[in-house]
Amino acid sequence: MKDCIIVTSIVEIGNAPMDWVSTRSIYSHKERFEQTLETIESIRKYMANIDILIECSPKSEYMIELEKRVNIFVNTYPNDIVRNCFNKSIGEATLIIKALDIIEKMSYNHIYKMTGRYVLTEKFNKNNWSDELVNGCLTDIYSSSNNPNICIHTFFYKIPMSYVSVFKQSLKTFASENTLLPVEHFVYKVFEKTFKNIPEIGIKVRWSCFDSQYET
């Protein structure tokens, strides 16, 4: 049985400020498009599975080209919550819910979530992610020092298909609460008892709001 990967992507991003930073992206639309192509290429190289690109941009040459590169393409551009939500996590949760609406009707083994524009590296080992637990890399970097909350790194994590309905409902609950907590903390609390930490993902991280890259 195949696996599925959800790539949360917004190539033509909005300009509304977020709760923790005023600039959503320092990259141009063209740069974001090229980085997303690199994301897809790295998935093809290191993961032999189906990828879903959940995109939130207007119809353009960029979108036509991306649609050719993936197995399933869903554009959520009409949903302004995704592009301009004050809490970026609520926008991401909304994107993933749209993907899960499709995934629930199909037969997969594991569901992976990967941030668009990030790139898997030679350190990524898919065998590390082959069990029937929820997998991810734990961190507290999304929390303030006065209120630490353990989170799953948003960059890359895995949900076994058997947990997809619980995962989807947890995202709906999160989005309805209008909280400023990151969605990855909320998801970790839901799956805390069925979670395995993978300290090294094997992914190159490219922050959108400032010029910083690193690997983990």
C-alpha positions as CSV (number, residue, x, y, z in Angstrom):
1,M,0.0,0.0,0.0
2,K,1.3,3.5,-0.9
3,D,1.9,6.4,1.4
4,C,0.7,10.0,0.8
5,I,2.4,13.3,1.5
6,I,0.6,16.6,2.0
7,V,2.7,19.6,1.0
8,T,1.2,22.8,2.5
9,S,2.0,25.4,-0.1
10,I,1.2,29.0,-0.9
11,V,3.3,30.3,-3.8
12,E,1.4,33.6,-4.2
13,I,1.2,34.5,-0.5
14,G,-0.9,37.3,1.0
15,N,0.4,40.4,2.7
16,A,-1.5,40.5,6.0
17,P,0.7,40.5,9.1
18,M,0.8,37.4,11.4
19,D,0.6,37.2,15.2
20,W,4.4,37.0,15.6
21,V,5.8,38.8,12.5
22,S,4.7,41.6,10.2
23,T,6.3,40.1,7.0
24,R,4.8,36.9,5.7
25,S,7.5,36.2,3.1
26,I,10.7,37.8,2.0
27,Y,10.7,35.8,-1.2
28,S,9.0,36.7,-4.5
29,H,6.3,34.6,-6.0
30,K,8.8,33.3,-8.6
31,E,11.3,32.4,-5.8
32,R,8.6,30.6,-3.9
33,F,7.5,28.7,-7.0
34,E,11.1,27.6,-7.7
35,Q,11.6,26.5,-4.1
36,T,8.3,24.5,-4.2
37,L,9.6,22.7,-7.3
38,E,12.7,21.8,-5.2
39,T,10.4,20.4,-2.5
40,I,8.7,18.1,-5.0
41,E,11.9,17.0,-6.5
42,S,13.3,16.1,-3.1
43,I,10.2,14.0,-2.3
44,R,10.5,12.1,-5.6
45,K,14.2,11.4,-4.8
46,Y,13.8,10.2,-1.2
47,M,10.2,9.0,-0.9
48,A,8.6,6.6,-3.4
49,N,5.0,7.6,-2.7
50,I,2.2,9.8,-3.8
51,D,2.4,13.5,-3.0
52,I,-0.5,15.9,-2.6
53,L,0.1,19.6,-3.1
54,I,-2.5,21.6,-1.3
55,E,-2.0,25.0,-3.0
56,C,-3.5,28.4,-2.2
57,S,-2.7,30.7,-5.1
58,P,-4.7,32.1,-8.1
59,K,-4.6,30.3,-11.4
60,S,-1.3,31.1,-13.1
61,E,1.5,29.7,-15.1
62,Y,3.1,28.7,-11.8
63,M,0.0,26.7,-10.8
64,I,-0.2,25.0,-14.2
65,E,3.3,23.8,-13.9
66,L,2.9,22.6,-10.3
67,E,-0.2,20.7,-11.2
68,K,1.9,18.7,-13.7
69,R,4.4,17.7,-11.0
70,V,2.1,16.1,-8.5
71,N,-0.4,13.3,-8.4
72,I,-3.3,15.2,-6.8
73,F,-3.7,19.0,-6.9
74,V,-6.2,20.9,-4.8
75,N,-6.3,24.7,-4.9
76,T,-7.9,26.4,-1.9
77,Y,-7.3,30.0,-3.1
78,P,-10.9,31.1,-2.5
79,N,-10.4,30.5,1.2
80,D,-9.0,33.8,2.5
81,I,-8.3,32.2,6.0
82,V,-5.5,30.2,4.5
83,R,-3.7,33.1,2.8
84,N,-4.2,35.9,5.4
85,C,-5.0,34.4,8.7
86,F,-3.5,36.2,11.7
87,N,-2.5,32.9,13.3
88,K,-0.7,31.1,10.5
89,S,-1.4,27.8,12.2
90,I,-5.1,28.1,11.6
91,G,-4.5,28.7,7.9
92,E,-2.3,25.6,7.8
93,A,-4.9,23.5,9.7
94,T,-7.5,24.6,7.1
95,L,-5.2,23.5,4.3
96,I,-4.6,20.1,5.8
97,I,-8.3,19.5,6.5
98,K,-9.0,20.0,2.8
99,A,-6.4,17.4,2.0
100,L,-7.8,14.9,4.5
101,D,-11.3,15.3,2.9
102,I,-9.7,13.6,-0.1
103,I,-7.4,11.2,1.7
104,E,-10.2,9.7,3.8
105,K,-11.8,8.3,0.6
106,M,-8.5,6.6,-0.5
107,S,-6.4,3.8,0.7
108,Y,-3.0,4.8,2.0
109,N,-0.7,3.4,4.7
110,H,0.8,6.5,6.2
111,I,0.1,10.2,5.7
112,Y,3.0,12.6,5.9
113,K,2.8,16.4,6.2
114,M,5.7,18.5,4.8
115,T,6.1,22.3,4.7
116,G,6.2,23.7,1.2
117,R,9.5,25.1,0.0
118,Y,11.5,23.0,2.4
119,V,13.7,20.2,1.0
120,L,14.5,16.6,2.1
121,T,18.2,15.9,2.3
122,E,20.5,12.8,2.1
123,K,20.1,12.5,5.9
124,F,16.4,11.6,5.5
125,N,15.8,7.9,6.1
126,K,12.2,6.8,5.4
127,N,12.8,3.6,7.4
128,N,12.9,5.7,10.6
129,W,9.2,6.5,9.9
130,S,7.8,3.1,9.1
131,D,6.1,2.1,12.4
132,E,2.5,2.5,13.3
133,L,3.0,5.5,15.7
134,V,2.6,9.2,15.0
135,N,6.2,10.4,14.2
136,G,7.8,13.8,14.3
137,C,10.6,15.9,15.8
138,L,9.8,17.5,19.2
139,T,10.7,21.1,19.9
140,D,9.7,24.1,22.1
141,I,11.0,26.8,19.7
142,Y,7.5,27.9,18.9
143,S,6.8,28.9,22.5
144,S,7.8,31.8,24.7
145,S,10.3,31.2,27.5
146,N,7.6,32.1,30.0
147,N,5.1,29.6,28.6
148,P,6.9,26.6,27.1
149,N,4.8,24.2,25.1
150,I,6.2,21.1,23.5
151,C,5.3,20.9,19.8
152,I,5.9,18.7,16.8
153,H,8.1,20.5,14.3
154,T,5.8,21.7,11.6
155,F,8.4,20.9,8.9
156,F,7.7,17.2,8.6
157,Y,5.6,14.6,10.5
158,K,3.7,11.4,9.9
159,I,0.2,10.2,10.9
160,P,-0.7,6.5,10.3
161,M,-3.9,6.2,8.3
162,S,-5.6,4.6,11.3
163,Y,-5.4,7.9,13.1
164,V,-6.4,10.2,10.2
165,S,-10.0,10.7,11.4
166,V,-8.8,11.7,14.9
167,F,-6.2,14.0,13.3
168,K,-8.8,15.7,11.1
169,Q,-11.2,16.2,14.0
170,S,-8.3,17.6,16.2
171,L,-7.5,20.2,13.4
172,K,-11.2,21.2,13.2
173,T,-11.3,21.7,16.9
174,F,-8.1,23.7,16.9
175,A,-9.3,26.0,14.0
176,S,-12.6,26.7,15.8
177,E,-11.0,27.8,19.1
178,N,-9.3,30.9,17.6
179,T,-6.2,30.3,19.7
180,L,-2.7,31.7,19.3
181,L,-1.1,28.4,20.2
182,P,0.7,26.7,17.3
183,V,-1.3,23.8,15.8
184,E,1.7,21.5,16.3
185,H,1.4,21.8,20.1
186,F,-2.3,20.9,19.8
187,V,-1.6,17.9,17.6
188,Y,1.1,16.7,20.0
189,K,-1.2,16.7,23.0
190,V,-3.8,14.7,21.0
191,F,-1.2,12.0,20.1
192,E,1.1,12.2,23.1
193,K,0.6,8.6,24.1
194,T,1.0,7.2,20.6
195,F,4.0,9.4,19.5
196,K,7.6,8.6,18.7
197,N,10.2,11.4,18.6
198,I,12.6,11.4,15.7
199,P,15.3,13.9,16.6
200,E,16.9,14.2,13.2
201,I,14.5,14.6,10.2
202,G,16.8,15.1,7.3
203,I,15.3,18.3,6.0
204,K,16.5,21.8,4.9
205,V,14.4,24.5,6.5
206,R,13.8,27.8,4.7
207,W,12.0,30.3,6.8
208,S,9.6,32.5,4.9
209,C,9.6,35.7,6.9
210,F,13.4,36.2,7.3
211,D,16.6,35.1,5.6
212,S,17.5,32.0,7.5
213,Q,18.2,28.4,6.5
214,Y,19.3,25.3,8.5
215,E,19.1,21.6,8.5
216,T,17.6,19.3,11.1
